[in-house]
Each structure stands twice: as structure tokens, then as C-alpha cells.
Amino acid sequence: MIRRLPSFEMADPEQVPMVTGVLMAAAMGMDTVAWRDRFGTIPPKEAMVHGFVLWLLADLFDSLADKPGTIDELMRETFESMDTSES
């Protein structure tokens, strides 16, 4: 996944080490938000790279499920189940 980040033109290569750290924290079962928060405020350039990683994770999950749109469907179902508005 890290190797695919350069395919995003707006992905700043200087942000990749921090993003890699977050992914490693996740792989180790750590709280990724708490891990990242130790380093202070997330600058916009880093936030953008985290967004690209989420895109790549969704793509990976879809590939593993062998069904394009699996993550989209899961997210829609999640948000629909959270909808508490009355119709």
C-alpha cells in the first residue's frame, strides 16, 4: 500500500513516514488515533495522505472480497443503520 502512494500526484512523500507509522500502529493493534496524537496537530498535507491510504485500504478490501464496491456497500449500510431521523 505504501508503495502505491506515489501514484497519487498530491501525496507528499515527506508525509509517508508518519502514515507508515500509523499503519504499523494499526497492524500492532494499537489505538492509531492515540498513537498519532503524540506527535501533535496533523498538518493538511499529512491529512491528505491519510485520505489516500483510506482509499487504498478500501481498494484492498474490495480486492480481497473479490467484489468491487464492497466497502461502499458496507459504509452505506452502516450510515443507514445510524440514521435516527423519523420519516
C-alpha atoms as a printed R data frame, in Angstrom:
   type eleno elety resid chain resno       x       y      z
1  ATOM     1    CA   MET     A     1   0.000   0.000  0.000
2  ATOM     2    CA   ILE     A     2   2.797   2.409  0.879
3  ATOM     3    CA   ARG     A     3   4.389   1.772 -2.499
4  ATOM     4    CA   ARG     A     4   1.155   2.807 -4.229
5  ATOM     5    CA   LEU     A     5   1.024   6.237 -2.549
6  ATOM     6    CA   PRO     A     6   3.234   7.896 -5.207
7  ATOM     7    CA   SER     A     7   0.501   7.142 -7.765
8  ATOM     8    CA   PHE     A     8  -1.440   9.980 -6.115
9  ATOM     9    CA   GLU     A     9   0.149  13.140 -7.521
10 ATOM    10    CA   MET     A    10  -0.829  15.184 -4.478
11 ATOM    11    CA   ALA     A    11   0.665  12.722 -1.969
12 ATOM    12    CA   ASP     A    12   3.599  14.491 -0.333
13 ATOM    13    CA   PRO     A    13   6.446  11.938  0.011
14 ATOM    14    CA   GLU     A    14   7.612  13.679  3.203
15 ATOM    15    CA   GLN     A    15   4.382  12.580  4.914
16 ATOM    16    CA   VAL     A    16   4.798   8.878  4.117
17 ATOM    17    CA   PRO     A    17   6.889   8.020  7.231
18 ATOM    18    CA   MET     A    18   4.152   9.272  9.579
19 ATOM    19    CA   VAL     A    19   1.441   7.479  7.605
20 ATOM    20    CA   THR     A    20   3.543   4.321  7.672
21 ATOM    21    CA   GLY     A    21   3.807   4.687 11.439
22 ATOM    22    CA   VAL     A    22   0.032   4.897 11.751
23 ATOM    23    CA   LEU     A    23  -0.370   1.771  9.616
24 ATOM    24    CA   MET     A    24   2.202  -0.066 11.738
25 ATOM    25    CA   ALA     A    25   0.404   1.002 14.919
26 ATOM    26    CA   ALA     A    26  -2.821  -0.406 13.454
27 ATOM    27    CA   ALA     A    27  -1.088  -3.648 12.480
28 ATOM    28    CA   MET     A    28   0.163  -3.963 16.052
29 ATOM    29    CA   GLY     A    29  -3.358  -3.494 17.447
30 ATOM    30    CA   MET     A    30  -2.627  -0.075 18.904
31 ATOM    31    CA   ASP     A    31  -5.049   2.844 19.066
32 ATOM    32    CA   THR     A    32  -3.976   4.699 15.929
33 ATOM    33    CA   VAL     A    33  -5.556   7.996 16.959
34 ATOM    34    CA   ALA     A    34  -3.755   7.958 20.313
35 ATOM    35    CA   TRP     A    35  -0.502   6.937 18.607
36 ATOM    36    CA   ARG     A    36  -0.694   9.783 16.069
37 ATOM    37    CA   ASP     A    37  -1.850  12.347 18.632
38 ATOM    38    CA   ARG     A    38   1.503  12.012 20.408
39 ATOM    39    CA   PHE     A    39   3.073  13.967 17.552
40 ATOM    40    CA   GLY     A    40   0.777  16.991 17.660
41 ATOM    41    CA   THR     A    41  -1.618  18.530 15.174
42 ATOM    42    CA   ILE     A    42  -1.970  16.855 11.794
43 ATOM    43    CA   PRO     A    43  -0.951  19.261  9.015
44 ATOM    44    CA   PRO     A    44  -3.128  19.406  5.887
45 ATOM    45    CA   LYS     A    45  -0.501  17.705  3.690
46 ATOM    46    CA   GLU     A    46  -0.400  14.735  6.060
47 ATOM    47    CA   ALA     A    47  -4.186  14.578  6.360
48 ATOM    48    CA   MET     A    48  -4.415  14.316  2.584
49 ATOM    49    CA   VAL     A    49  -2.045  11.340  2.543
50 ATOM    50    CA   HIS     A    50  -4.125   9.623  5.252
51 ATOM    51    CA   GLY     A    51  -7.119  10.075  2.946
52 ATOM    52    CA   PHE     A    52  -5.249   8.368  0.120
53 ATOM    53    CA   VAL     A    53  -4.394   5.489  2.462
54 ATOM    54    CA   LEU     A    54  -8.078   5.065  3.293
55 ATOM    55    CA   TRP     A    55  -8.817   4.924 -0.439
56 ATOM    56    CA   LEU     A    56  -6.133   2.253 -0.891
57 ATOM    57    CA   LEU     A    57  -7.449   0.266  2.099
58 ATOM    58    CA   ALA     A    58 -10.941   0.295  0.591
59 ATOM    59    CA   ASP     A    59  -9.495  -0.875 -2.720
60 ATOM    60    CA   LEU     A    60  -7.569  -3.647 -0.947
61 ATOM    61    CA   PHE     A    61 -10.676  -4.790  0.917
62 ATOM    62    CA   ASP     A    62 -12.713  -4.829 -2.297
63 ATOM    63    CA   SER     A    63  -9.971  -6.873 -3.975
64 ATOM    64    CA   LEU     A    64  -9.827  -9.366 -1.108
65 ATOM    65    CA   ALA     A    65 -13.604  -9.720 -1.203
66 ATOM    66    CA   ASP     A    66 -13.336 -10.084 -4.993
67 ATOM    67    CA   LYS     A    67 -16.277  -7.709 -5.302
68 ATOM    68    CA   PRO     A    68 -15.853  -4.070 -6.340
69 ATOM    69    CA   GLY     A    69 -17.935  -1.748 -4.173
70 ATOM    70    CA   THR     A    70 -17.894  -3.933 -1.052
71 ATOM    71    CA   ILE     A    71 -16.650  -1.098  1.161
72 ATOM    72    CA   ASP     A    72 -19.136   1.334 -0.372
73 ATOM    73    CA   GLU     A    73 -21.974  -1.065  0.391
74 ATOM    74    CA   LEU     A    74 -20.739  -1.617  3.952
75 ATOM    75    CA   MET     A    75 -20.452   2.122  4.573
76 ATOM    76    CA   ARG     A    76 -23.945   2.777  3.184
77 ATOM    77    CA   GLU     A    77 -25.405   0.067  5.427
78 ATOM    78    CA   THR     A    78 -23.541   1.492  8.418
79 ATOM    79    CA   PHE     A    79 -24.776   5.026  7.819
80 ATOM    80    CA   GLU     A    80 -28.326   3.828  7.180
81 ATOM    81    CA   SER     A    81 -28.301   1.925 10.481
82 ATOM    82    CA   MET     A    82 -27.143   5.110 12.231
83 ATOM    83    CA   ASP     A    83 -29.964   7.173 10.745
84 ATOM    84    CA   THR     A    84 -32.235   8.025 13.636
85 ATOM    85    CA   SER     A    85 -34.353  10.606 11.827
86 ATOM    86    CA   GLU     A    86 -38.050   9.955 11.635
87 ATOM    87    CA   SER     A    87 -39.588   9.686  8.195
